[in-house]
Amino acid sequence: PGPHLFAGAAICGAWAISSACVSEMQKGNEAARAAHIGLNFLTVGLFAWQVSTGIPIMFKVIEFTKFP
């Protein structure tokens, strides 16, 4: 496991917590709204990091699947 896997796991966790805030947001809870927005910003940042760590993995896979 490396940073790509950990970033993906963190994204999934942040999505779960962010979606759990929705019912409280519908009741007018401003703290839940702030948490929801903050977690989504975190998710975007983690996704950018995951893309940067995934590109070398992609090139390894492409090189491995080349025909001799």
Secondary structure in CASP SS format (residue, H / E / C, confidence):
PFRMAT SS
TARGET T0000
AUTHOR 0000-0000-0000
METHOD secondary structure of the structure
MODEL  1
P C 1.00
G C 1.00
P H 1.00
H H 1.00
L H 1.00
F H 1.00
A H 1.00
G H 1.00
A H 1.00
A H 1.00
I H 1.00
C H 1.00
G H 1.00
A H 1.00
W H 1.00
A H 1.00
I H 1.00
S H 1.00
S H 1.00
A H 1.00
C C 1.00
V H 1.00
S H 1.00
E H 1.00
M H 1.00
Q H 1.00
K C 1.00
G C 1.00
N C 1.00
E H 1.00
A H 1.00
A H 1.00
R H 1.00
A H 1.00
A H 1.00
H H 1.00
I H 1.00
G H 1.00
L H 1.00
N H 1.00
F H 1.00
L H 1.00
T H 1.00
V H 1.00
G H 1.00
L H 1.00
F H 1.00
A H 1.00
W H 1.00
Q H 1.00
V H 1.00
S H 1.00
T H 1.00
G H 1.00
I H 1.00
P H 1.00
I H 1.00
M H 1.00
F H 1.00
K H 1.00
V H 1.00
I H 1.00
E H 1.00
F H 1.00
T C 1.00
K C 1.00
F C 1.00
P C 1.00
END
